[in-house]
Amino acid sequence: MRALIVLCLTASLAHADGPRTTPFGFDHLLHARNLDVKGQPALQCTRCHVEQKGKLVGKPRHTACFGACHGAAPTAPKRGTKLAYGDRAKVCTACHAESLQGTAFSGKLAVAYPPYGLDPDFNIGFGHKQHGTIACTLCHDMRAAKSPRAVHDRCAGCHDGGSAQGHGPVMSKCIGCHPPAIGKPEPPRLAAIQDSVSATFSHTRHAARSAAGKECVTCHAAIKTTDDTQLPRPTMQGCGLSGCHDGKGAFATTSKCTRCHQQAPPRYDVYRTNNRFVHDGVHATIVADRPCGACHALGPRGDTLIADHDACTQCHADDFAKRKPEKCSACHNASEPWRHLIADRAPPDRTEFGVMIDHDKHPQDCVRCHALRTTVSQLRPPRGHASCTGDTCHAAKTGPAPTLETCGGCHRNGLAVARAAARRNAPWSVRATFDHTTHATAPDHKPLACHACHTKLSGADLVALATPAKSTCLPCHDADKSAFTLTGTNCTRCHPSARQASK
């Protein structure tokens, strides 16, 4: 089809649009087709091109076109006379501009070289696997951006026609490496880049840092073993090798993502998960078998610090290295490595860890610990260890036992849920209806102390914490109508479970 188009253009452009000001361009594939249909053998590249030490030198002369192929060479006109291609137009205008016809001959015809105006006629068939024993730097120069080497200069050392092992086909046998640019084989090429680091990565800096950085196979070992059309890219695991980006030799691959990933690729399917991190479910076994300190460090004041990426990569290293990580958005606002990610998934309203505490050993005022009100809890202790630290209290590694780093001395996973369920389902429970806010003052409008109702706080098992006796309600819910009475038909106002039990 392309050949037909070229022939049509050759015949019609001069009439439709006037003489061309540039050559048509020599078409190797069309030329080879014409020879083939005439039953003539294909021409070697060196029939037209002169090769010296692996390089093509000079331009093909008239002798490459005329003589045995296209008849006698045209006779050069005298200076000052007009040019006319005549019946040689299809041959001459591959290199010479058609617009020269009818102009005065100055003694030299302008010609573009190479005169290839069409798509590249030849590809390059190159296999990294077959060149796997050759040093990468023989072809890939890290300084190429400043002083690029000619393409054939990289090949000439081996492709010199020598007979020793390691010497490839002679450079003059062009077709051995340059197949026609149609069909297979296609040249190796990198796959479409995702999470591009091309704007920040420097081979020169990495080569200067360590001996491993000088060895291409440190990162590109997979490329040397494949001849696929899509060459494998280095992986994040490769960057995190010991002595490299392991957090010691250089910053870790699981932190400071934007140091390398600064540009978003043209297309990227963002993954978002609707699930936040919880200690229960799939993490329950891990939490049971691993000390809390394996993930959570303690701050200088005994406050529990948020787990860093090292805690996650113990199990999810593979996900961190994915082109589309899935776990990041369980804690962060996104998952793309080129974004400045924010840990915006707040802890749940209800804690997953209940506290085992002996009130007899903590005679402080109740509101020192029970001061926080959330949407689902009343008078709960503040998050962290703020209520546990202070003079003669617990510290990170000192103070009364258990120390704050001994998390299991006070905390039990799932205890808070079990405690709430036990209180809610207890016979005659008031858990669903009682509001501490409306009971904060006595009938005389003075503050009502916690121990006015909670008279039995002894023991560490708060799941079995004694419910205030009915007698503690009498000072308010009495016959003087300070509040509704405890007798009659008012029971279900506090005890909705009694209604269910009567059914």
C-alpha positions as CSV (number, residue, x, y, z in Angstrom):
1,M,0.0,0.0,0.0
2,R,2.8,2.4,0.9
3,A,4.5,1.6,-2.4
4,L,1.4,2.5,-4.3
5,I,1.1,5.8,-2.5
6,V,4.7,6.7,-3.2
7,L,4.3,6.0,-6.9
8,C,1.1,8.0,-7.1
9,L,2.7,10.9,-5.3
10,T,5.7,10.8,-7.7
11,A,3.5,11.0,-10.7
12,S,1.0,13.6,-9.5
13,L,2.6,16.1,-7.1
14,A,4.3,18.1,-9.8
15,H,0.9,18.7,-11.5
16,A,-1.3,19.1,-8.4
17,D,0.8,21.3,-6.1
18,G,3.7,22.4,-8.3
19,P,7.3,21.3,-8.2
20,R,8.5,19.9,-4.8
21,T,11.1,21.9,-2.9
22,T,12.4,18.8,-1.0
23,P,13.4,15.3,-2.2
24,F,10.8,12.5,-2.0
25,G,13.2,10.4,0.0
26,F,14.6,7.0,-0.9
27,D,12.4,4.1,0.1
28,H,14.5,1.0,0.8
29,L,11.4,-1.2,1.2
30,L,9.9,-0.1,-2.1
31,H,13.2,-0.6,-3.8
32,A,13.6,-4.1,-2.4
33,R,10.0,-5.0,-3.5
34,N,10.7,-3.9,-7.0
35,L,13.8,-6.1,-7.2
36,D,11.9,-9.0,-5.7
37,V,9.0,-9.0,-8.1
38,K,11.4,-8.8,-11.0
39,G,13.1,-11.9,-9.7
40,Q,16.4,-10.2,-9.0
41,P,18.5,-10.8,-5.9
42,A,18.4,-8.3,-3.0
43,L,21.2,-5.9,-2.9
44,Q,23.7,-5.8,0.0
45,C,23.8,-2.5,1.9
46,T,27.4,-2.0,0.9
47,R,26.4,-2.0,-2.7
48,C,25.4,1.6,-2.2
49,H,26.8,2.6,1.2
50,V,30.5,2.7,2.0
51,E,31.4,1.2,5.4
52,Q,34.7,1.9,7.2
53,K,35.4,0.6,10.7
54,G,31.7,0.2,11.4
55,K,30.6,3.5,10.1
56,L,28.8,4.6,7.0
57,V,30.9,7.2,5.3
58,G,30.0,9.6,2.5
59,K,26.9,9.6,0.3
60,P,25.9,7.0,-2.3
61,R,27.3,8.2,-5.6
62,H,25.6,8.1,-9.0
63,T,27.4,4.8,-9.6
64,A,25.2,3.3,-6.9
65,C,22.1,4.1,-9.0
66,F,23.2,4.1,-12.6
67,G,25.1,1.6,-14.7
68,A,24.0,-1.9,-14.0
69,C,20.7,-0.8,-12.3
70,H,19.2,2.3,-13.9
71,G,21.1,2.6,-17.1
72,A,23.7,5.1,-18.1
73,A,24.4,8.0,-15.8
74,P,22.9,11.3,-16.8
75,T,25.1,13.8,-18.5
76,A,25.7,16.9,-16.5
77,P,24.5,20.0,-18.3
78,K,26.8,22.9,-18.9
79,R,26.9,25.8,-16.4
80,G,24.1,28.3,-17.0
81,T,21.9,25.9,-19.0
82,K,18.6,24.7,-17.7
83,L,18.1,21.4,-15.8
84,A,15.6,18.8,-17.0
85,Y,15.3,15.4,-15.3
86,G,13.3,14.0,-18.2
87,D,12.5,10.2,-18.0
88,R,15.0,9.9,-15.0
89,A,12.6,11.9,-12.7
90,K,11.6,8.9,-10.6
91,V,15.2,8.1,-9.9
92,C,16.6,11.7,-9.5
93,T,13.9,13.1,-7.4
94,A,14.6,10.6,-4.6
95,C,17.6,12.7,-3.7
96,H,17.2,16.0,-5.7
97,A,14.5,18.5,-5.3
98,E,12.0,18.5,-8.2
99,S,11.9,22.3,-8.1
100,L,15.4,22.3,-9.6
101,Q,13.9,21.5,-13.0
102,G,14.0,24.5,-15.3
103,T,16.5,26.4,-13.2
104,A,20.0,27.3,-14.3
105,F,22.6,24.7,-13.5
106,S,25.3,26.2,-11.1
107,G,27.7,23.2,-11.3
108,K,26.4,21.4,-8.1
109,L,23.0,20.0,-7.2
110,A,21.8,20.3,-3.6
111,V,20.9,17.0,-2.1
112,A,19.7,16.1,1.5
113,Y,21.5,13.1,3.1
114,P,20.3,10.8,4.3
115,P,17.4,11.4,1.8
116,Y,14.8,9.5,3.8
117,G,11.6,11.4,4.0
118,L,9.4,8.4,4.9
119,D,9.2,6.5,8.1
120,P,12.4,4.7,9.2
121,D,13.0,1.8,6.8
122,F,15.0,-0.3,9.3
123,N,14.6,-1.3,12.8
124,I,17.2,-2.7,15.2
125,G,17.0,-6.3,16.5
126,F,18.9,-6.4,19.7
127,G,18.7,-9.0,22.5
128,H,20.0,-8.3,26.0
129,K,20.2,-12.0,26.8
130,Q,22.5,-12.7,23.9
131,H,24.7,-9.9,25.1
132,G,24.4,-10.8,28.8
133,T,28.1,-11.5,29.2
134,I,29.1,-8.0,28.0
135,A,29.6,-5.2,30.5
136,C,26.6,-2.8,30.3
137,T,28.8,0.2,30.2
138,L,30.2,-0.9,26.9
139,C,27.0,0.2,25.3
140,H,25.4,2.4,27.9
141,D,27.5,5.3,29.0
142,M,26.4,7.0,32.1
143,R,27.8,10.2,30.7
144,A,25.9,9.9,27.5
145,A,23.9,13.0,28.2
146,K,27.2,15.0,28.0
147,S,29.3,13.1,25.6
148,P,27.2,10.6,23.6
149,R,29.0,7.9,21.8
150,A,28.2,7.1,18.2
151,V,25.9,4.1,18.0
152,H,28.2,1.9,15.9
153,D,31.2,2.8,18.0
154,R,29.6,0.7,20.8
155,C,29.4,-2.3,18.5
156,A,32.6,-2.1,16.6
157,G,34.8,-3.7,19.3
158,C,32.9,-7.0,19.0
159,H,31.4,-6.9,15.5
160,D,34.7,-6.8,13.7
161,G,34.5,-10.2,11.9
162,G,37.0,-11.8,14.3
163,S,36.8,-15.5,14.9
164,A,37.4,-15.4,18.7
165,Q,34.6,-16.2,21.0
166,G,32.6,-13.1,21.8
167,H,33.0,-11.6,18.3
168,G,29.7,-11.0,16.5
169,P,28.9,-10.7,12.8
170,V,31.0,-8.2,10.9
171,M,29.5,-4.7,10.8
172,S,29.2,-4.7,7.0
173,K,26.4,-7.3,7.3
174,C,23.9,-4.7,8.3
175,I,20.8,-6.9,7.9
176,G,22.0,-9.0,10.8
177,C,21.1,-6.3,13.2
178,H,18.8,-4.1,11.1
179,P,15.7,-6.0,9.9
180,P,13.1,-4.1,7.9
181,A,11.0,-1.8,10.1
182,I,7.8,-3.8,9.5
183,G,6.6,-6.9,11.3
184,K,8.9,-8.7,13.8
185,P,11.3,-8.5,15.4
186,E,10.6,-5.3,17.1
187,P,13.3,-3.7,19.2
188,P,13.3,-4.0,23.0
189,R,11.6,-1.1,24.6
190,L,10.7,0.0,28.1
191,A,7.1,-0.5,29.2
192,A,4.9,2.5,29.8
193,I,6.4,4.2,32.9
194,Q,4.3,4.2,36.0
195,D,5.5,6.0,39.2
196,S,8.2,7.7,37.1
197,V,11.4,8.7,38.9
198,S,13.1,10.0,35.7
199,A,12.9,13.6,36.9
200,T,15.0,12.9,40.0
201,F,17.0,9.7,39.4
202,S,20.7,10.2,38.5
203,H,22.9,7.3,37.4
204,T,26.0,9.4,38.1
205,R,25.1,10.1,41.7
206,H,24.3,6.5,42.4
207,A,27.6,5.3,40.8
208,A,29.5,7.7,43.0
209,R,28.0,6.6,46.2
210,S,29.0,2.9,46.3
211,A,30.6,0.0,44.5
212,A,27.1,-1.5,44.0
213,G,26.0,1.7,42.3
214,K,28.7,1.3,39.7
215,E,27.4,-2.2,38.8
216,C,24.4,-1.9,36.4
217,V,23.3,-5.4,37.3
218,T,22.6,-4.3,40.9
219,C,19.4,-2.8,39.6
220,H,19.1,-4.1,36.1
221,A,19.8,-7.8,36.5
222,A,16.4,-8.8,35.0
223,I,17.1,-6.8,31.8
224,K,20.2,-8.9,31.1
225,T,18.2,-12.1,31.1
226,T,15.4,-11.2,28.7
227,D,14.9,-10.5,25.0
228,D,11.2,-9.5,25.5
229,T,9.9,-6.4,23.7
230,Q,9.0,-4.8,27.1
231,L,12.1,-4.7,29.3
232,P,11.6,-5.1,33.0
233,R,12.2,-2.0,35.1
234,P,14.1,-1.9,38.4
235,T,11.9,-2.7,41.5
236,M,11.6,-1.0,44.8
237,Q,12.9,-4.2,46.5
238,G,16.1,-3.7,44.4
239,C,16.4,-0.1,45.7
240,G,16.1,-1.3,49.3
241,L,19.1,-3.7,49.1
242,S,21.5,-3.7,52.1
243,G,23.7,-0.7,51.9
244,C,21.4,1.2,49.5
245,H,18.0,2.6,50.4
246,D,17.6,0.5,53.6
247,G,17.4,3.4,56.0
248,K,21.1,3.2,56.8
249,G,23.0,3.6,53.5
250,A,20.4,6.0,52.3
251,F,16.8,6.9,53.2
252,A,14.5,3.9,53.3
253,T,12.2,3.0,50.3
254,T,9.2,3.0,52.7
255,S,9.7,6.6,53.7
256,K,10.1,9.9,51.9
257,C,8.4,8.6,48.7
258,T,8.3,12.1,47.1
259,R,12.1,12.3,47.2
260,C,12.1,10.0,44.1
261,H,8.5,10.1,42.9
262,Q,7.7,13.7,42.0
263,Q,5.8,13.4,38.8
264,A,2.5,11.7,38.2
265,P,2.4,9.5,35.1
266,P,0.0,10.3,32.3
267,R,-2.4,7.6,33.4
268,Y,-2.8,6.1,36.8
269,D,-5.7,4.1,38.4
270,V,-5.8,5.3,42.0
271,Y,-6.8,2.7,44.5
272,R,-8.8,3.7,47.6
273,T,-9.8,1.3,50.3
274,N,-12.8,2.0,52.6
275,N,-11.3,0.0,55.4
276,R,-9.2,1.6,58.1
277,F,-6.6,-0.3,60.1
278,V,-8.0,-2.2,63.1
279,H,-6.3,-4.5,65.5
280,D,-9.1,-7.1,65.3
281,G,-10.0,-9.3,62.4
282,V,-7.0,-10.2,60.2
283,H,-4.6,-8.6,62.6
284,A,-5.9,-10.4,65.7
285,T,-3.4,-13.2,65.5
286,I,-0.5,-10.8,65.0
287,V,-1.5,-8.6,67.9
288,A,-1.8,-11.7,70.1
289,D,1.7,-13.0,69.2
290,R,3.6,-9.8,69.0
291,P,4.4,-7.3,71.8
292,C,2.8,-3.8,71.3
293,G,6.3,-2.3,71.2
294,A,7.0,-4.1,68.0
295,C,4.9,-1.5,66.2
296,H,4.3,1.3,68.7
297,A,7.2,3.1,70.3
298,L,6.8,5.3,73.4
299,G,7.5,9.0,73.4
300,P,9.7,10.7,76.0
301,R,6.6,11.3,78.2
302,G,5.2,7.8,77.9
303,D,2.8,8.7,75.1
304,T,2.2,6.0,72.5
305,L,3.5,7.0,69.1
306,I,1.8,6.1,65.9
307,A,3.3,3.0,64.2
308,D,5.6,3.9,61.4
309,H,6.0,2.2,58.0
310,D,8.5,-0.3,59.4
311,A,5.7,-1.9,61.4
312,C,3.7,-2.3,58.2
313,T,6.5,-3.6,56.0
314,Q,7.1,-6.5,58.3
315,C,4.0,-8.1,56.7
316,H,3.1,-5.9,53.7
317,A,6.5,-5.3,52.0
318,D,5.2,-6.7,48.7
319,D,2.3,-4.2,48.7
320,F,4.6,-1.3,49.3
321,A,6.5,-2.3,46.2
322,K,3.4,-2.5,43.9
323,R,2.8,0.0,41.2
324,K,-0.7,0.3,42.7
325,P,-0.3,-0.2,46.5
326,E,-3.5,-1.0,48.3
327,K,-2.7,-0.8,52.0
328,C,-1.5,2.9,52.1
329,S,-5.0,4.3,52.1
330,A,-6.0,2.3,55.1
331,C,-4.2,5.1,57.1
332,H,-3.5,7.8,54.5
333,N,-5.6,10.1,52.4
334,A,-4.3,8.4,49.2
335,S,-2.0,5.8,47.8
336,E,0.0,7.5,45.1
337,P,3.7,7.7,46.0
338,W,4.2,11.2,44.4
339,R,1.7,12.8,46.8
340,H,2.5,14.1,50.2
341,L,0.3,11.6,52.1
342,I,-1.4,12.5,55.3
343,A,-2.4,10.0,57.9
344,D,-6.0,11.1,58.1
345,R,-7.7,8.0,59.3
346,A,-8.5,8.9,62.9
347,P,-8.7,6.1,65.6
348,P,-12.2,4.7,66.1
349,D,-14.5,6.3,68.7
350,R,-14.4,3.2,70.8
351,T,-11.0,1.9,71.8
352,E,-10.2,-1.7,70.8
353,F,-8.2,-2.2,74.0
354,G,-9.9,-2.2,77.4
355,V,-7.9,-1.3,80.5
356,M,-7.6,-3.6,83.5
357,I,-7.2,-1.3,86.5
358,D,-7.5,-1.8,90.2
359,H,-9.4,1.2,91.7
360,D,-8.2,0.4,95.2
361,K,-4.6,1.2,94.0
362,H,-5.7,4.4,92.3
363,P,-7.4,6.6,94.9
364,Q,-7.2,9.7,92.9
365,D,-10.2,11.8,92.0
366,C,-12.4,10.0,89.4
367,V,-12.4,12.9,87.0
368,R,-8.6,12.8,86.7
369,C,-9.0,9.8,84.5
370,H,-12.7,9.9,83.5
371,A,-12.9,13.2,81.8
372,L,-13.4,12.6,78.0
373,R,-16.8,12.5,76.3
374,T,-17.1,11.2,72.8
375,T,-20.1,10.5,70.5
376,V,-20.3,7.0,71.8
377,S,-18.8,7.1,75.3
378,Q,-19.2,9.1,78.5
379,L,-16.5,9.9,81.0
380,R,-13.9,7.8,79.3
381,P,-10.2,8.2,80.0
382,P,-8.3,10.4,77.5
383,R,-6.4,8.7,74.8
384,G,-2.8,7.7,75.5
385,H,-1.2,7.7,78.9
386,A,-1.8,11.3,80.0
387,S,-3.9,10.2,83.0
388,C,-1.3,7.6,84.0
389,T,1.8,9.7,84.2
390,G,2.9,12.2,86.8
391,D,4.5,12.2,90.3
392,T,4.7,8.7,91.8
393,C,2.8,7.3,88.8
394,H,3.8,5.3,85.9
395,A,6.6,6.3,83.5
396,A,8.0,4.8,80.3
397,K,10.5,2.5,82.1
398,T,10.2,3.5,85.8
399,G,7.6,4.0,88.4
400,P,5.1,1.5,89.9
401,A,4.7,-1.8,88.0
402,P,3.7,-2.3,85.3
403,T,5.7,0.2,83.4
404,L,4.2,1.9,80.4
405,E,6.2,-0.2,78.0
406,T,4.6,-3.3,79.4
407,C,1.4,-2.7,77.6
408,G,-0.2,-6.1,78.4
409,G,0.0,-5.3,82.1
410,C,-3.1,-3.1,81.7
411,H,-4.5,-3.5,78.2
412,R,-6.5,-6.4,76.7
413,N,-7.6,-6.4,73.0
414,G,-11.3,-6.7,72.7
415,L,-11.9,-6.1,76.4
416,A,-13.7,-2.8,75.8
417,V,-16.2,-4.4,73.4
418,A,-16.8,-7.3,75.8
419,R,-17.3,-4.9,78.7
420,A,-19.9,-2.7,76.9
421,A,-21.8,-5.8,75.7
422,A,-21.8,-7.3,79.3
423,R,-23.2,-4.1,80.8
424,R,-25.7,-3.6,78.1
425,N,-27.0,-7.2,78.3
426,A,-27.1,-7.4,82.1
427,P,-30.5,-7.9,83.7
428,W,-32.2,-4.6,84.5
429,S,-29.4,-2.7,82.7
430,V,-29.7,1.1,82.5
431,R,-26.7,1.3,80.0
432,A,-28.9,2.3,77.0
433,T,-30.7,5.1,78.8
434,F,-28.5,6.5,81.5
435,D,-26.8,9.9,80.9
436,H,-24.1,11.1,83.3
437,T,-24.6,14.7,82.1
438,T,-28.1,15.0,83.5
439,H,-27.0,13.4,86.7
440,A,-24.0,15.7,87.4
441,T,-25.8,17.7,90.1
442,A,-27.7,16.8,93.3
443,P,-31.3,18.1,94.1
444,D,-29.6,21.0,95.9
445,H,-27.8,21.9,92.6
446,K,-24.4,21.0,94.1
447,P,-22.0,18.8,92.1
448,L,-22.8,15.1,92.6
449,A,-19.7,13.1,93.4
450,C,-19.0,9.9,91.5
451,H,-18.8,7.8,94.6
452,A,-22.4,8.9,95.5
453,C,-23.6,6.3,93.1
454,H,-20.5,4.1,92.5
455,T,-19.9,2.9,96.0
456,K,-18.2,-0.4,95.0
457,L,-15.1,0.2,92.8
458,S,-12.8,-2.5,94.3
459,G,-11.2,-5.1,92.0
460,A,-9.5,-5.0,88.7
461,D,-12.2,-6.8,86.6
462,L,-14.2,-3.8,85.3
463,V,-16.4,-6.0,83.2
464,A,-17.9,-7.2,86.5
465,L,-18.0,-3.7,88.0
466,A,-20.9,-3.5,90.4
467,T,-23.9,-1.6,89.2
468,P,-24.9,1.2,91.6
469,A,-27.5,0.0,94.1
470,K,-31.1,1.1,93.7
471,S,-30.8,2.9,97.0
472,T,-28.3,5.4,95.5
473,C,-31.1,6.6,93.2
474,L,-33.5,7.4,96.1
475,P,-32.2,10.9,97.0
476,C,-33.3,12.1,93.7
477,H,-36.0,9.7,92.5
478,D,-38.1,10.0,95.7
479,A,-41.6,10.8,96.8
480,D,-40.7,14.6,96.8
481,K,-40.8,14.6,93.0
482,S,-37.3,15.8,92.5
483,A,-37.5,13.2,89.6
484,F,-39.9,10.5,88.7
485,T,-40.3,7.9,91.4
486,L,-38.8,4.5,91.4
487,T,-42.1,2.8,92.0
488,G,-45.2,2.4,89.9
489,T,-45.0,2.0,86.1
490,N,-41.8,4.0,85.6
491,C,-39.4,1.1,85.6
492,T,-39.0,0.9,81.9
493,R,-37.9,4.5,81.7
494,C,-34.5,3.4,83.0
495,H,-34.7,-0.4,82.4
496,P,-35.7,-0.9,78.8
497,S,-34.5,-4.5,79.1
498,A,-37.4,-5.1,81.5
499,R,-39.8,-4.5,78.7
500,Q,-38.1,-7.1,76.5
501,A,-38.0,-9.5,79.4
502,S,-41.8,-9.2,80.0
503,K,-42.6,-10.2,76.4
